[in-house]
Amino acid sequence: SAHAFRLFHHGQILRRYDFEAAIDGFAEAQRRVPELVLDIYGDGEAGYIEELRERARNLGLNGSVRFHDRVPVERIPALIEQAHIGIVPCRRDPFVDKVMLPVRLLEYVVMGLPAIVSRVGTVESYFGDEDVAYYEPHDAHALADQIVTLHDDGERRARMAVSARRAFAACDWSRSRDCYLRTIESLA
């Protein structure tokens, strides 16, 4: 509907991204803010996606958590522009904590979409608490609180979007590349 407040996620739907906490947190937030909707675009583990659909049904979220098939990459910017907040759930594990910086988060940042993201090490090395809204992995209640807080504070959403873009722009990629190459050479 025109009055919906849209949360957005796109990309692969895999167990390592902890959508259980995302759906549970969304359910809790929606009890406090009924106009919330969550659009999830992507493909992934078919059995897992069906489990998530069932979880949403069991929580009474019929119609407010919407699973969409993967869309062509050219359509993503227009979908991001329709959203109010990006959601980037991650489980805590050594790979995610040390290596993975979710590309979807960077896309939200570049597009000016404020994001709620699991507090994992790689993301924290690029973005501070003023850039993104963090919650502890697996903590659906903390995620719900962040959703409601950002829903209620449009000025904070706008500040976060600007701050995250500035933090991303400040990354000195050439220096990072040189450090990365030295690390790879030292391991070879």
C-alpha positions as CSV (number, residue, x, y, z in Angstrom):
1,S,0.0,0.0,0.0
2,A,1.0,3.6,-0.4
3,H,1.4,4.0,3.4
4,A,3.6,1.0,3.9
5,F,7.0,1.5,5.5
6,R,9.3,-0.8,3.5
7,L,12.2,-2.8,4.7
8,F,14.3,-4.3,2.0
9,H,16.7,-7.2,1.4
10,H,18.1,-8.5,-1.8
11,G,20.6,-11.2,-2.7
12,Q,21.0,-14.9,-2.0
13,I,18.9,-16.4,0.7
14,L,21.2,-18.7,2.6
15,R,21.2,-20.1,6.1
16,R,24.4,-18.2,7.0
17,Y,22.5,-15.0,6.7
18,D,20.2,-15.6,9.7
19,F,16.8,-14.8,8.2
20,E,15.2,-16.5,11.2
21,A,16.2,-13.6,13.4
22,A,15.3,-11.1,10.7
23,I,11.7,-12.5,10.4
24,D,11.3,-12.8,14.1
25,G,12.5,-9.3,14.7
26,F,10.3,-8.0,11.9
27,A,7.3,-9.7,13.5
28,E,8.0,-8.1,16.9
29,A,8.5,-4.7,15.3
30,Q,5.3,-5.0,13.2
31,R,3.3,-5.6,16.4
32,R,4.4,-2.1,17.4
33,V,4.3,-0.5,13.9
34,P,1.6,-2.2,11.8
35,E,2.4,-0.5,8.5
36,L,5.8,-2.3,8.2
37,V,6.4,-4.6,5.2
38,L,9.5,-6.6,4.4
39,D,10.4,-7.3,0.8
40,I,13.0,-10.1,0.3
41,Y,14.3,-10.5,-3.3
42,G,16.5,-13.3,-4.3
43,D,17.0,-17.0,-4.7
44,G,19.1,-19.5,-2.7
45,E,18.5,-22.7,-0.8
46,A,15.0,-23.7,-1.9
47,G,14.2,-25.7,1.3
48,Y,15.4,-22.9,3.4
49,I,13.3,-20.3,1.6
50,E,10.2,-22.6,2.2
51,E,11.1,-22.8,5.9
52,L,11.2,-19.0,6.1
53,R,7.9,-18.7,4.3
54,E,6.4,-21.1,6.8
55,R,8.0,-19.2,9.7
56,A,6.4,-16.0,8.4
57,R,3.0,-17.7,8.1
58,N,3.3,-19.2,11.6
59,L,4.0,-15.7,12.9
60,G,0.8,-14.3,11.2
61,L,2.9,-12.2,8.8
62,N,0.7,-13.1,5.8
63,G,1.2,-10.4,3.1
64,S,3.7,-8.3,5.1
65,V,6.8,-10.4,4.5
66,R,6.9,-10.8,0.8
67,F,9.3,-13.2,-0.9
68,H,10.2,-12.3,-4.5
69,D,12.2,-14.2,-7.1
70,R,15.6,-12.9,-8.1
71,V,15.3,-9.9,-10.4
72,P,17.7,-8.6,-13.0
73,V,20.5,-6.5,-11.4
74,E,19.3,-3.4,-13.4
75,R,16.1,-3.4,-11.5
76,I,17.7,-3.3,-8.0
77,P,18.4,0.5,-7.8
78,A,14.7,1.3,-8.5
79,L,13.7,-1.2,-5.8
80,I,16.1,0.2,-3.3
81,E,14.7,3.7,-4.0
82,Q,11.3,2.5,-2.9
83,A,12.5,1.2,0.4
84,H,12.9,3.0,3.7
85,I,15.5,0.7,5.4
86,G,17.8,-2.0,4.2
87,I,18.2,-5.1,6.4
88,V,21.5,-7.1,6.3
89,P,21.3,-10.1,8.7
90,C,24.3,-12.2,9.2
91,R,25.2,-15.1,11.5
92,R,28.4,-14.7,13.5
93,D,31.0,-17.1,12.3
94,P,34.7,-16.9,11.6
95,F,34.3,-16.3,7.8
96,V,31.6,-13.6,8.2
97,D,33.5,-12.0,11.1
98,K,36.9,-11.8,9.4
99,V,36.3,-11.8,5.7
100,M,32.8,-11.0,4.4
101,L,31.7,-7.4,3.7
102,P,28.2,-7.8,2.3
103,V,27.9,-6.2,-1.1
104,R,24.2,-5.5,-0.6
105,L,25.2,-3.3,2.4
106,L,27.5,-1.3,0.1
107,E,24.7,-1.0,-2.5
108,Y,22.4,0.4,0.2
109,V,25.1,2.8,1.3
110,V,25.8,4.1,-2.2
111,M,22.1,4.4,-2.9
112,G,21.5,6.4,0.3
113,L,19.4,3.7,2.0
114,P,19.9,3.5,5.8
115,A,20.7,0.0,6.9
116,I,20.2,-2.2,9.9
117,V,23.0,-4.8,10.0
118,S,24.2,-7.6,12.3
119,R,27.2,-6.5,14.3
120,V,30.0,-8.5,12.7
121,G,33.7,-7.6,12.6
122,T,34.2,-6.9,8.9
123,V,31.3,-4.5,8.7
124,E,32.5,-2.8,12.0
125,S,35.9,-2.1,10.5
126,Y,34.2,0.1,7.8
127,F,31.1,1.5,9.5
128,G,30.5,3.0,12.9
129,D,27.4,3.2,15.0
130,E,26.5,6.5,13.4
131,D,26.7,5.0,9.9
132,V,24.5,1.9,10.3
133,A,22.1,0.6,13.0
134,Y,23.7,-2.5,14.5
135,Y,22.1,-5.4,16.3
136,E,23.8,-8.5,17.8
137,P,23.5,-11.5,15.5
138,H,20.6,-13.8,16.4
139,D,19.0,-11.0,18.6
140,A,15.5,-10.6,17.1
141,H,14.4,-8.3,19.9
142,A,17.4,-5.9,19.3
143,L,16.6,-5.9,15.6
144,A,13.0,-5.1,16.3
145,D,14.1,-2.2,18.5
146,Q,16.3,-0.8,15.7
147,I,13.4,-1.1,13.2
148,V,11.0,0.8,15.4
149,T,13.6,3.4,16.4
150,L,14.5,4.1,12.7
151,H,10.8,4.1,11.7
152,D,10.1,6.8,14.3
153,D,13.1,9.0,13.4
154,G,13.3,10.1,9.8
155,E,16.0,12.6,10.6
156,R,18.3,9.9,12.0
157,R,17.7,7.7,8.9
158,A,18.8,10.7,6.8
159,R,21.9,11.4,8.9
160,M,22.8,7.7,8.8
161,A,22.6,7.6,5.0
162,V,24.9,10.6,4.7
163,S,27.3,9.4,7.3
164,A,27.5,5.9,5.8
165,R,28.2,7.2,2.4
166,R,30.9,9.5,3.8
167,A,32.5,6.5,5.7
168,F,32.5,4.5,2.5
169,A,34.0,7.3,0.4
170,A,36.7,7.7,3.1
171,C,38.0,4.1,2.6
172,D,41.4,4.5,0.9
173,W,41.0,1.6,-1.5
174,S,44.5,1.9,-3.1
175,R,46.1,1.6,0.4
176,S,43.7,-1.3,1.2
177,R,44.7,-3.0,-2.0
178,D,48.4,-2.6,-1.3
179,C,47.9,-4.0,2.2
180,Y,45.9,-6.9,0.8
181,L,48.5,-7.7,-1.8
182,R,51.3,-7.6,0.8
183,T,49.2,-10.0,3.0
184,I,48.7,-12.4,0.1
185,E,52.4,-12.3,-0.8
186,S,53.4,-13.0,2.8
187,L,51.1,-16.1,2.8
188,A,52.4,-17.4,-0.5
